[in-house]
Amino acid sequence: MLPSSNHFGRAVVYILLAILLFDLQGVIIKFLGERYPVQQLAAFRNVFGLIPSILVLLLSSEWHARGRQLKISQWRLGLVRGLCIAGAQFCFYLSITKMELATASTLTYISPVLITMLSIPILKHQVGLWRWIAVFIGFVGVLMIMAPGSEVFTPYSLLPIGAALGYSLSTVCVRLFDEQIPTALINMYASVGALLGTLAIVVATTGYLQVESAQDWLLLIAMGFVGGFAVLALINAYRLTRPANLSPYEYFGIPFAFVLGWIFFDEAPFEKLIPGVFLIVMGGMLIAWRERRKRIETAPVITE
C-alpha cells in the first residue's frame, strides 16, 4: 500500500527538520573545534546522542511487540556499523573545522553515488547504465569542487569524501540485518559502536582535554541532543514513505549549510561550489529517479 499524502507531507517535514538539525550540529562543532580536538567532540556527540537513541528504542512499538529483546545475533555487524559512523564523524568534524561549512557539507552529498557503488560488492546488486552515468556525473561535480592540481586544492577536501564513505557503508550494511530486527535496535547498536569507536580514537590520539566553561558544556550537550534528535527525525521520515521519495529533499542541506555558514562564520564559497554542486545534485537525483522508475516497472499489476 502506498503511503497517503498526509504521511508523505509529514515525512517531508521530518526530513527537512533532520537536515536542518544536522547542519546546526555542524555549526556547533565548527565553533567548538577552535578549542577542542574533533575526536573529543565526536565522543561527546555520541555520549549525549545516546539518550535520544534510547528514547527511540523505548518508543518503538516494533521493539515492544517483539519482546523488548536487546541481544541480536548480528551484534558484531551492529557494532561495525557504529565504527563506520565513528570514522565518518571524525572525518566530517575535522573537515568543517578546516573548510567552509557549505563546502564540506556539499562534498558529503556524494553519498548516493558511493552507496550505488558499494551495493555491488556488498549486496551483489547490478548497476545499470543510468546509474553509472549518475556516478560519473557526481564524481565530476566532486572533482570540480575539490579542484585537484590547482592552487585552491587542499588535502582537507578529501575528508568529506571519507565521511561520505563511512556513512555510505553504514547505510548499505543496514540491508544485511535480518528483517525481524527492529530498526530502533539496529540504531541503538550503531550508537553504542560509534561511542566505543570515538572513545578509542580519543585514547589513541590526544586524550581528554578539560572543558573550559559552563557555556562549552551546554554547547556539547546541545550538540549531542541536536544530532541525536536529527537521527530520530530521519528515522521517522523514512518510516513514513519510501527513501526514493525523500531523496530530492535531502539536498536542501546544501542551502541550509550555506546560509548557516554565512550567518555564523561569514562564509560565502560561491566560487568553490558552482558549478560542481549542480552536478553532485544531478547525480543523486538521477539515482533517485531511476530507483522510482525501477519500482514502478517491477510493481505487480493489480486487476479486479
Backbone torsions as a table, in degrees:
resi	resn	phi	psi	omega
1	MET	NA	132.9	-179.4
2	LEU	-76.7	145.8	179.1
3	PRO	-65.9	147.0	179.0
4	SER	-70.7	163.3	178.5
5	SER	-63.1	-32.0	177.7
6	ASN	-64.3	-42.6	177.7
7	HIS	-63.9	-40.7	-179.3
8	PHE	-65.7	-41.1	177.5
9	GLY	-60.9	-42.3	176.9
10	ARG	-64.5	-38.4	179.5
11	ALA	-63.0	-40.4	178.5
12	VAL	-64.0	-42.5	177.8
13	VAL	-60.3	-44.2	-179.5
14	TYR	-63.9	-43.0	-177.0
15	ILE	-68.3	-38.6	178.3
16	LEU	-67.6	-39.0	176.9
17	LEU	-63.1	-43.6	180.0
18	ALA	-61.1	-44.5	-179.2
19	ILE	-64.0	-43.5	178.7
20	LEU	-62.7	-41.5	179.5
21	LEU	-65.4	-40.0	177.7
22	PHE	-61.9	-40.5	179.3
23	ASP	-70.2	-35.7	174.9
24	LEU	-64.8	-37.5	174.4
25	GLN	-60.3	-40.5	177.6
26	GLY	-62.0	-36.5	177.0
27	VAL	-62.0	-45.1	-179.9
28	ILE	-63.3	-42.4	-179.5
29	ILE	-64.1	-43.5	180.0
30	LYS	-62.7	-38.3	179.1
31	PHE	-68.6	-47.1	-178.7
32	LEU	-73.9	-24.8	-178.2
33	GLY	-64.6	-12.0	175.9
34	GLU	-73.6	-19.3	-175.0
35	ARG	-123.0	-19.2	-175.8
36	TYR	-127.9	147.4	177.0
37	PRO	-62.4	142.6	-176.7
38	VAL	-66.1	-29.1	178.8
39	GLN	-66.5	-32.3	175.9
40	GLN	-72.0	-37.6	176.5
41	LEU	-63.0	-40.3	178.6
42	ALA	-63.8	-39.2	178.3
43	ALA	-63.8	-45.5	177.7
44	PHE	-62.9	-39.3	177.6
45	ARG	-56.5	-42.4	-177.2
46	ASN	-79.6	-29.0	175.7
47	VAL	-64.2	-54.7	-177.7
48	PHE	-76.9	-25.3	177.2
49	GLY	-74.8	-13.2	178.2
50	LEU	-67.7	-27.7	-178.7
51	ILE	-63.8	-50.5	175.1
52	PRO	-60.7	-32.1	178.2
53	SER	-64.8	-40.6	176.7
54	ILE	-65.2	-39.6	178.5
55	LEU	-62.3	-42.3	177.6
56	VAL	-58.1	-43.5	-178.9
57	LEU	-65.7	-45.0	-178.1
58	LEU	-65.4	-29.7	-178.9
59	LEU	-90.8	-0.7	-177.3
60	SER	-79.1	113.4	177.1
61	SER	-66.4	-32.3	178.3
62	GLU	-62.8	-43.0	179.7
63	TRP	-65.3	-43.1	178.5
64	HIS	-64.3	-40.4	-178.5
65	ALA	-65.4	-26.5	-178.8
66	ARG	-95.4	17.5	172.4
67	GLY	91.0	10.7	176.4
68	ARG	57.0	36.5	178.3
69	GLN	-73.0	141.5	178.5
70	LEU	-104.5	-27.3	-178.0
71	LYS	-89.6	135.0	175.9
72	ILE	-125.9	153.5	-177.8
73	SER	-68.5	-27.6	-178.2
74	GLN	-100.7	41.2	-176.7
75	TRP	-64.8	-32.1	178.6
76	ARG	-64.3	-42.4	178.0
77	LEU	-62.7	-39.4	178.3
78	GLY	-60.7	-43.3	-180.0
79	LEU	-72.0	-35.1	178.0
80	VAL	-63.5	-38.6	174.7
81	ARG	-58.1	-41.4	178.4
82	GLY	-63.4	-37.9	177.8
83	LEU	-65.9	-37.0	175.4
84	CYS	-62.0	-41.4	178.7
85	ILE	-66.3	-39.2	178.5
86	ALA	-60.9	-44.1	177.4
87	GLY	-64.2	-39.3	178.7
88	ALA	-65.3	-40.7	178.7
89	GLN	-61.7	-45.7	-179.9
90	PHE	-59.2	-46.0	-179.2
91	CYS	-64.5	-45.0	-176.5
92	PHE	-70.2	-42.7	-179.4
93	TYR	-62.7	-40.0	178.0
94	LEU	-66.8	-38.0	-177.3
95	SER	-65.0	-39.2	-176.8
96	ILE	-78.3	-11.8	171.9
97	THR	-86.6	-16.7	-178.0
98	LYS	-108.8	-12.5	-176.1
99	MET	-132.3	172.7	172.2
100	GLU	-65.9	144.3	-178.2
101	LEU	-57.9	-45.3	-177.7
102	ALA	-66.5	-37.9	-179.5
103	THR	-66.2	-47.3	179.3
104	ALA	-62.8	-43.3	-179.4
105	SER	-64.3	-42.0	-178.2
106	THR	-62.1	-41.4	-178.7
107	LEU	-64.8	-27.8	178.7
108	THR	-70.7	-16.0	-179.5
109	TYR	-77.1	12.0	168.3
110	ILE	-78.1	-3.0	-176.7
111	SER	-53.7	-46.8	179.0
112	PRO	-56.7	-35.5	177.7
113	VAL	-67.1	-44.6	-179.9
114	LEU	-66.9	-37.8	177.7
115	ILE	-61.5	-41.3	177.9
116	THR	-60.5	-43.4	-179.0
117	MET	-70.4	-41.2	-178.2
118	LEU	-69.8	-25.1	-179.3
119	SER	-67.6	-17.6	-180.0
120	ILE	-71.1	-56.1	-179.6
121	PRO	-76.8	-30.1	-173.4
122	ILE	-87.6	-46.4	-176.5
123	LEU	-101.7	-3.2	-179.6
124	LYS	61.8	32.6	177.6
125	HIS	-79.4	152.8	174.1
126	GLN	-99.6	133.3	-177.5
127	VAL	-110.5	123.1	-177.5
128	GLY	-86.2	-176.2	-174.8
129	LEU	-60.4	-45.6	-176.7
130	TRP	-60.2	-40.0	-179.3
131	ARG	-71.0	-35.7	176.5
132	TRP	-66.3	-35.8	174.8
133	ILE	-62.7	-41.1	178.2
134	ALA	-63.6	-40.6	177.4
135	VAL	-59.8	-45.7	-179.5
136	PHE	-62.9	-46.3	-179.3
137	ILE	-61.0	-44.2	-179.4
138	GLY	-62.1	-42.4	-179.8
139	PHE	-69.6	-34.1	175.4
140	VAL	-62.5	-41.5	177.2
141	GLY	-61.0	-42.1	177.9
142	VAL	-62.8	-44.2	-180.0
143	LEU	-63.8	-35.3	179.4
144	MET	-66.7	-35.9	178.9
145	ILE	-75.5	-41.7	-179.0
146	MET	-70.2	-34.8	-179.9
147	ALA	52.6	56.7	179.0
148	PRO	-62.4	140.0	-179.7
149	GLY	89.0	-8.5	179.9
150	SER	-98.7	173.5	-179.5
151	GLU	-69.7	-25.5	-177.6
152	VAL	-85.4	-7.2	-179.1
153	PHE	-69.1	138.5	174.5
154	THR	-133.4	139.9	178.4
155	PRO	-58.5	-22.4	179.4
156	TYR	-63.5	-21.4	179.5
157	SER	-68.9	-12.9	175.2
158	LEU	-76.9	-21.2	-176.4
159	LEU	-63.5	-45.0	177.3
160	PRO	-61.6	-31.0	176.5
161	ILE	-66.5	-41.8	175.6
162	GLY	-61.5	-40.0	177.7
163	ALA	-63.6	-45.2	179.3
164	ALA	-61.7	-36.3	178.7
165	LEU	-65.3	-43.9	179.0
166	GLY	-63.4	-46.0	178.6
167	TYR	-65.0	-37.3	179.9
168	SER	-66.8	-41.1	176.4
169	LEU	-59.3	-43.6	-179.6
170	SER	-64.6	-35.2	179.7
171	THR	-69.4	-46.1	-179.2
172	VAL	-64.2	-38.5	-176.7
173	CYS	-67.5	-19.4	177.2
174	VAL	-58.3	-34.4	-178.4
175	ARG	-68.9	-11.5	-178.7
176	LEU	-87.2	-11.6	-179.7
177	PHE	-76.4	150.4	174.5
178	ASP	-61.8	143.8	-173.7
179	GLU	-64.9	-25.4	-176.0
180	GLN	-79.1	-7.1	179.4
181	ILE	-79.8	124.0	-179.0
182	PRO	-61.4	143.2	179.6
183	THR	-57.8	-41.0	-178.5
184	ALA	-62.4	-34.4	179.0
185	LEU	-72.2	-37.7	174.8
186	ILE	-60.6	-42.9	178.6
187	ASN	-63.0	-38.1	179.4
188	MET	-64.1	-44.8	179.0
189	TYR	-63.3	-37.3	177.3
190	ALA	-64.8	-39.9	179.7
191	SER	-64.0	-42.9	178.7
192	VAL	-65.5	-43.6	178.9
193	GLY	-62.9	-40.5	178.2
194	ALA	-64.7	-40.0	178.3
195	LEU	-63.6	-46.1	178.5
196	LEU	-62.6	-40.4	-179.5
197	GLY	-65.1	-44.8	-179.2
198	THR	-69.7	-35.6	176.2
199	LEU	-63.9	-38.9	178.2
200	ALA	-64.6	-38.6	178.5
201	ILE	-64.6	-40.9	178.6
202	VAL	-61.3	-47.2	-178.7
203	VAL	-64.0	-38.4	-176.0
204	ALA	-78.3	-14.7	-175.8
205	THR	-118.3	-95.5	-169.9
206	THR	-85.8	-23.4	-170.4
207	GLY	80.0	-167.0	-174.6
208	TYR	-95.5	131.4	176.6
209	LEU	-108.2	126.4	-175.2
210	GLN	-58.7	133.7	177.0
211	VAL	-71.0	133.1	-168.0
212	GLU	-79.9	-34.0	-171.1
213	SER	-150.0	167.0	176.8
214	ALA	-65.0	-33.8	177.7
215	GLN	-62.3	-41.0	178.3
216	ASP	-66.0	-37.5	176.3
217	TRP	-61.1	-42.9	178.8
218	LEU	-62.3	-40.3	178.2
219	LEU	-66.8	-38.6	178.3
220	LEU	-64.2	-43.1	178.0
221	ILE	-65.2	-43.7	178.4
222	ALA	-60.8	-40.0	179.1
223	MET	-58.3	-46.6	180.0
224	GLY	-65.2	-44.5	-178.4
225	PHE	-69.3	-40.5	179.0
226	VAL	-61.8	-46.7	179.0
227	GLY	-65.7	-40.2	-179.9
228	GLY	-65.1	-43.9	179.4
229	PHE	-73.0	-24.2	172.9
230	ALA	-63.5	-42.1	176.7
231	VAL	-63.5	-40.5	178.1
232	LEU	-60.4	-45.3	178.6
233	ALA	-64.2	-38.2	179.7
234	LEU	-63.6	-44.5	179.2
235	ILE	-61.8	-44.2	179.4
236	ASN	-61.8	-39.4	179.9
237	ALA	-61.5	-47.2	-175.1
238	TYR	-77.1	-12.5	174.7
239	ARG	-84.5	-15.2	-176.6
240	LEU	-93.9	-21.0	-179.5
241	THR	-156.6	175.3	-178.0
242	ARG	-74.5	144.7	-179.4
243	PRO	-54.7	-38.9	-178.4
244	ALA	-62.6	-28.0	179.0
245	ASN	-69.7	-24.9	-175.2
246	LEU	-99.3	-13.3	-175.3
247	SER	-53.9	-43.4	-179.8
248	PRO	-60.9	-31.0	-176.8
249	TYR	-76.6	-20.7	179.5
250	GLU	-62.7	-27.9	-177.1
251	TYR	-74.1	-4.7	171.0
252	PHE	-64.1	-17.8	177.0
253	GLY	-61.0	-27.3	-179.7
254	ILE	-68.8	-53.9	176.6
255	PRO	-65.3	-32.9	175.9
256	PHE	-58.0	-48.9	-179.1
257	ALA	-64.7	-37.9	-179.9
258	PHE	-63.5	-47.8	-178.7
259	VAL	-64.4	-43.6	-179.8
260	LEU	-66.3	-38.6	177.2
261	GLY	-64.6	-36.5	178.6
262	TRP	-70.1	-41.4	-177.9
263	ILE	-68.6	-47.5	-170.9
264	PHE	-91.6	-27.6	-173.1
265	PHE	-128.0	5.6	178.3
266	ASP	57.1	43.0	179.7
267	GLU	-104.7	138.9	176.5
268	ALA	-149.4	71.1	-173.2
269	PRO	-81.7	57.1	179.9
270	PHE	-58.3	-45.9	-174.0
271	GLU	-62.0	-35.5	-178.9
272	LYS	-73.6	-36.6	-170.8
273	LEU	-85.2	-31.8	-175.6
274	ILE	-99.0	132.1	7.2
275	PRO	-97.9	5.0	-174.6
276	GLY	-57.3	-35.7	-178.1
277	VAL	-60.8	-35.7	-179.5
278	PHE	-66.7	-34.9	179.0
279	LEU	-71.8	-37.8	176.7
280	ILE	-61.7	-47.3	178.3
281	VAL	-63.0	-40.8	-179.8
282	MET	-62.0	-42.7	178.9
283	GLY	-62.6	-45.7	178.9
284	GLY	-64.5	-41.1	179.6
285	MET	-66.2	-35.3	179.1
286	LEU	-65.9	-39.7	176.7
287	ILE	-64.0	-44.7	179.4
288	ALA	-62.1	-42.0	178.4
289	TRP	-61.6	-43.1	-178.9
290	ARG	-66.2	-36.4	177.7
291	GLU	-61.5	-44.6	-179.3
292	ARG	-66.5	-42.2	178.6
293	ARG	-62.1	-40.5	-178.5
294	LYS	-65.2	-39.5	178.1
295	ARG	-64.7	-41.3	179.8
296	ILE	-64.3	-40.8	-177.8
297	GLU	-68.6	-32.3	-176.4
298	THR	-97.0	-2.1	-178.7
299	ALA	-68.6	141.8	179.7
300	PRO	-68.6	144.3	178.7
301	VAL	-85.9	126.0	-178.1
302	ILE	-98.8	123.2	178.3
303	THR	-119.5	152.8	179.8
304	GLU	-117.6	NA	NA
